[in-house]
Amino acid sequence: MKKIALALLIMVSSLLAELKWVNYDSALDRAKESKKIVMVMLGREDCPACEYMKDIVFKDTKVQTEIDANFIPVYLDIHNDFLPSGLTYIGTPTFHFMNGYEIKKGRIDGGVNVADFMQEIEKVKAKK
């Protein structure tokens, strides 16, 4: 019975869990203190690949755990938010990874599945 209750609790918590997006300047400050990597997602409304990342990839518990442990996530809408210099894109989503001093550590262009996203962020972590 305890195992069933624990399994249900984990399932419910994973359904309710979401990334804690922060603003760009706060992310840079936090990255300097914590030595975490800033992960900037450039997206837009009505972007199917952006929705896939938010609804599928970022809801995966492995992805959430990895991001919570090593990254500070920032979401910027390419049409509604100010884009800092150097954060370019060809399409959405585009992910930029950098330290607190805005030194680039990696980039992902487009939406990717969970396995590919995990593989790419491992490469970014190796450049830390």
N, C-alpha and C positions, 0 to 999 in steps of 0.2 A: 504494500500500500504506500509506503514512504517513497519507493522508487517511482511509482506512478505520479504521486504528488510533485516530486522533484522534477520529473520530466515535463509535466504540465506547466510548472513554474518557469522552467527554462524556455519552453515554447512561447508562452505568453510574453515573457520579458524580451525575447528576441523579436517578436512582432511589434512591440511597443518601442523598441530601441531605435534611435536614430542618431546620425552623426550630429555633433554639436558644432555647427558652422559658426565661425567668428569673423569679425571684420578684419580687413587686410592689415591695418596698422597694429591692431592688438595681436594678431598672429605673429607679426615680426618681433614685437616686444617679447611675447611669450616664448618664441623660438630661441631668442638670445639667452633667456634665463634657463630654459629647460633642455636646450640642445636638440629639440625635436625639429623635424623638417616641416616647412610650410607646404601644404598641398593646395594649390589654387585651381579650382574648377571654373573654367570659363564656359558658360552655358547661355541658354536663352529660352524664352517661352516657346511652346509648340515644337520642341526639339525631341523627336522620338528617342534618339540615342542618349540624350540627357536624362530623360524619364527612365529609360532602361537602367542607367547607372544608379539613379536614386532609388528606384523601386525594386531592383533585383540585386545588383552588385553590392550596393552600400547597406543592404539589409541582411547580407550574409554575415553570420556571426564571426567567421574567421576574418573577414575583411574589417568588420567593426572593431574587433579586438586589436588587429594590427594597426589600424589608423589611430585608435585611442592610445596605444602604447608608444607610437613613434612619430605621429604626424599631427599637425594642427590644420584642420580643414577650413578653407575659405571658399565661398561661392560668390562669383561675380557674374551678373547678367551683362552680356556684351552690349545690349541696347539701353540698359537703364542704370548701369553703374560706371563709375570712373575706372578706367583700366590703367594701372600704373605702367610706366615706361618699361618696355621689354616683354610685356605679357601679350604676345602676338597670337594670332590664331588663323587657321585656314577655314576651319569649320568648327562646329560644336558637337560634343564637348571637347575641350582641349585642357589638359592638366599640366600645370607647371609645378615643379618641385624645387624648393630653394631653402637655404638656411635663413637665419634672422637678419643677415646682412645682404639679402637678395642675390646671393651667389647661386646660380642655377645648378641643380643636381640631376635634373632629368625632365623629360616631357613625354606625354602620351597624347597622341592625336586621335580623337574618335572614341566611341564607346567600345569597351572590351568585356569579355566574360570574366567571371570570378577568377578562374585559374590564370588567365593572362594578366589580369590586374594584379593578382598576388605576385606573379613572376616579375612584373615590371616594378612594383614597389620594393621588391627585394633588391633589384639592381640599383634603385635609388638609394636605399639604405647602405649599400656597399660603398657608395661614393661619399658617405657622411664624413 
